[in-house]
Amino acid sequence: MSTATLPQDSELLERFSELKPPLTPQAAVIEANRCLNCFDAPCTLACPTHIDVPGFIKRIAAGNLRGSANRILDANILGGSCARACPVEVLCEGACVMHRYNRQPIQIALLQRHAMDNFHAAGYDVPTAPPNTLDLNVVCIGAGPASLACAAELKRRGGRATVVERREMPGGLNTYGVAEYKLRAAESLREIEMIRRMGVEFRFGVSIESSAELVKLEEEFDYIFLGVGLGAMQRLNIPGEDSEGVINALELIAAYKTGQIHQMSGTVVVLGAGNTAIDAANAARRLGAETVYLIYRREERDLPAFDFEYEHCKQEGVQFLWRRQPVAIRPEQHGRLLLDTVQVQQQQDGSLVPMADTQHTIVCDTVVPAIGQSPFTQLIQEKRRIVVKDGLIAADPITGQTGNPRYFAGGDCVNGGREVVDAVADGKRSALAMIKAAEAIYA
Ligand SMILES: Cc1cc2nc3c(=O)[nH]c(=O)nc-3n(C[C@H](O)[C@H](O)[C@H](O)COP(=O)(O)OP(=O)(O)OC[C@H]3O[C@@H](n4cnc5c(N)ncnc54)[C@H](O)[C@@H]3O)c2cc1C
């Protein structure tokens, strides 16, 4: 797997130093021994991939780190990246019974990371069935978490899986999107290297865009899994948005994660207030911007980002401007930008109305739109009897099967953009459903 384009710059790695340092081996054992091993394991229920949390923690307490990692991988092949990227405050750790006793929840994410880091550092492999035990040949379009989980599950059970990806590196947003201080691109690739060793085939630089290409895949493979995620950032539709100095949040994050942007300076204005906007604002600060504003049309209480992400963003020094909306971007002499904004007022029905005489211009160096991703219309337009609703692929919530029984789909292109762990759960469920469907055909 190529890592040629990843940042080697130690200053950059230092700037994006990890938010949460790993546990020492001693601390991991002490923390593991705090776990009450609840029989009903609310933590496991809260995890979309249903990792056996008490099971893997018990193995850490017993010093069996490899066994612990295998327990995690049984449920979630991307257990390493999920340990770093998952919003555990609202998932497993949020469900920990320790809250009931007014005590700190078990540090499940750090324990999971401890087991997975040990596994990857040792270069262990995942136990898989002998090749071709299962007469099933599947192609996964997109190499993000959803497809990786689908392909790995099929390989683990003895089928064949090929992943086609339009970019030069796999991982989707795990590699190109999740903030570097949570999950380094190199760590995402290390995990995918393990999946490659399982026997999953990868084809990079292949973009499936037309009906003809899908027909060709239908001829070659039994089933097609669509794990294409979402598309580019939505446009602002205001004058001047294509000016030099305007870079959308996804491009900014991918550029710094692949070492193409090393620093920013001056004043940066991020437009939007979801988790992506927060990540972009934090990145701008860490890349050196002196002042970073985040402009949101609504009130603080309406903020779509997670509370803990908002708190972290304030600690990074980002300043929030509420009830403002951009109306134009004007390039100024000397390469700076003038961002015209107005105050808006929320009406009873929730709509926003610009208020008279509230225009305010911010002089800045970079504007970063972050107002949500649009769906990948190109591929989805090539419907092949796949139902598309509001730009998202309609798929069975349990199996991921679409209106065309040979097509399954999962992850962001179905749920509209959630978490890595949701995409992993979808991919795995679809793999199991494909195996069941194939067995029914050959029975
Ligand atoms: C900036 C940002 C930060 C995030 N941070 C977190 C976080 O901290 N924690 C968390 O849990 N979640 C986070 N998420 C959400 C998480 O990354 C996604 O939910 C998850 O990656 C979805 O996985 P996926 O496989 O559905 O799609 P993606 O990860 O988007 O992968 C889709 C892949 O398909 C490829 N592709 C698309 N179309 C084609 C085509 N036609 N042919 C070939 N290949 C194609 C794409 O290039 C891409 O590699 C974040 C999202 C963003 C945008």
Ligand as a Chemical Component Dictionary entry (heavy atoms), coordinates in Angstrom:
data_LIG
# 
_chem_comp.id                   LIG 
_chem_comp.type                 NON-POLYMER 
_chem_comp.pdbx_formal_charge   0 
_chem_comp.three_letter_code    LIG 
# 
loop_
_chem_comp_atom.comp_id 
_chem_comp_atom.atom_id 
_chem_comp_atom.alt_atom_id 
_chem_comp_atom.type_symbol 
_chem_comp_atom.charge 
_chem_comp_atom.model_Cartn_x 
_chem_comp_atom.model_Cartn_y 
_chem_comp_atom.model_Cartn_z 
_chem_comp_atom.pdbx_ordinal 
LIG C1  C1  C 0 -14.151 15.489 7.836  1  
LIG C2  C2  C 0 -14.776 14.260 8.428  2  
LIG C3  C3  C 0 -14.370 13.830 9.662  3  
LIG C4  C4  C 0 -14.948 12.690 10.222 4  
LIG N1  N1  N 0 -14.533 12.297 11.460 5  
LIG C5  C5  C 0 -15.064 11.177 12.001 6  
LIG C6  C6  C 0 -14.638 10.737 13.283 7  
LIG O1  O1  O 0 -13.827 11.375 13.942 8  
LIG N2  N2  N 0 -15.170 9.582  13.762 9  
LIG C7  C7  C 0 -16.077 8.835  13.055 10 
LIG O2  O2  O 0 -16.492 7.768  13.515 11 
LIG N3  N3  N 0 -16.521 9.258  11.847 12 
LIG C8  C8  C 0 -16.029 10.394 11.300 13 
LIG N4  N4  N 0 -16.465 10.823 10.080 14 
LIG C9  C9  C 0 -17.468 10.010 9.353  15 
LIG C10 C10 C 0 -16.815 8.773  8.704  16 
LIG O3  O3  O 0 -15.568 9.114  8.168  17 
LIG C11 C11 C 0 -17.730 8.188  7.639  18 
LIG O4  O4  O 0 -19.000 7.915  8.218  19 
LIG C12 C12 C 0 -17.169 6.876  7.054  20 
LIG O5  O5  O 0 -15.888 7.070  6.521  21 
LIG C13 C13 C 0 -18.110 6.358  5.971  22 
LIG O6  O6  O 0 -17.536 5.270  5.328  23 
LIG P1  P1  P 0 -17.966 4.867  3.840  24 
LIG O7  O7  O 0 -17.204 3.645  3.522  25 
LIG O8  O8  O 0 -19.443 4.834  3.752  26 
LIG O9  O9  O 0 -17.529 6.105  2.919  27 
LIG P2  P2  P 0 -16.134 6.825  2.658  28 
LIG O10 O10 O 0 -15.250 6.758  3.833  29 
LIG O11 O11 O 0 -16.481 8.171  2.136  30 
LIG O12 O12 O 0 -15.483 5.960  1.486  31 
LIG C14 C14 C 0 -16.042 5.926  0.197  32 
LIG C15 C15 C 0 -14.953 5.575  -0.800 33 
LIG O13 O13 O 0 -15.543 5.334  -2.085 34 
LIG C16 C16 C 0 -14.731 5.905  -3.089 35 
LIG N5  N5  N 0 -15.589 6.107  -4.273 36 
LIG C17 C17 C 0 -16.654 6.930  -4.364 37 
LIG N6  N6  N 0 -17.232 6.823  -5.570 38 
LIG C18 C18 C 0 -16.519 5.920  -6.253 39 
LIG C19 C19 C 0 -16.640 5.383  -7.574 40 
LIG N7  N7  N 0 -17.614 5.775  -8.395 41 
LIG N8  N8  N 0 -15.740 4.460  -7.995 42 
LIG C20 C20 C 0 -14.735 4.055  -7.154 43 
LIG N9  N9  N 0 -14.589 4.533  -5.890 44 
LIG C21 C21 C 0 -15.471 5.451  -5.448 45 
LIG C22 C22 C 0 -14.245 7.182  -2.443 46 
LIG O14 O14 O 0 -13.093 7.677  -3.083 47 
LIG C23 C23 C 0 -13.958 6.704  -1.012 48 
LIG O15 O15 O 0 -12.653 6.186  -0.898 49 
LIG C24 C24 C 0 -15.932 11.970 9.506  50 
LIG C25 C25 C 0 -16.364 12.428 8.262  51 
LIG C26 C26 C 0 -15.805 13.568 7.730  52 
LIG C27 C27 C 0 -16.301 14.070 6.398  53 
# 
loop_
_chem_comp_bond.comp_id 
_chem_comp_bond.atom_id_1 
_chem_comp_bond.atom_id_2 
_chem_comp_bond.value_order 
_chem_comp_bond.pdbx_ordinal 
LIG C1  C2  SING 1  
LIG C2  C3  SING 2  
LIG C2  C26 DOUB 3  
LIG C3  C4  DOUB 4  
LIG C4  N1  SING 5  
LIG C4  C24 SING 6  
LIG N1  C5  DOUB 7  
LIG C5  C6  SING 8  
LIG C5  C8  SING 9  
LIG C6  O1  DOUB 10 
LIG C6  N2  SING 11 
LIG N2  C7  SING 12 
LIG C7  O2  DOUB 13 
LIG C7  N3  SING 14 
LIG N3  C8  DOUB 15 
LIG C8  N4  SING 16 
LIG N4  C9  SING 17 
LIG N4  C24 SING 18 
LIG C9  C10 SING 19 
LIG C10 O3  SING 20 
LIG C10 C11 SING 21 
LIG C11 O4  SING 22 
LIG C11 C12 SING 23 
LIG C12 O5  SING 24 
LIG C12 C13 SING 25 
LIG C13 O6  SING 26 
LIG O6  P1  SING 27 
LIG P1  O7  DOUB 28 
LIG P1  O8  SING 29 
LIG P1  O9  SING 30 
LIG O9  P2  SING 31 
LIG P2  O10 DOUB 32 
LIG P2  O11 SING 33 
LIG P2  O12 SING 34 
LIG O12 C14 SING 35 
LIG C14 C15 SING 36 
LIG C15 O13 SING 37 
LIG C15 C23 SING 38 
LIG O13 C16 SING 39 
LIG C16 N5  SING 40 
LIG C16 C22 SING 41 
LIG N5  C17 SING 42 
LIG N5  C21 SING 43 
LIG C17 N6  DOUB 44 
LIG N6  C18 SING 45 
LIG C18 C19 SING 46 
LIG C18 C21 DOUB 47 
LIG C19 N7  SING 48 
LIG C19 N8  DOUB 49 
LIG N8  C20 SING 50 
LIG C20 N9  DOUB 51 
LIG N9  C21 SING 52 
LIG C22 O14 SING 53 
LIG C22 C23 SING 54 
LIG C23 O15 SING 55 
LIG C24 C25 DOUB 56 
LIG C25 C26 SING 57 
LIG C26 C27 SING 58 
# 
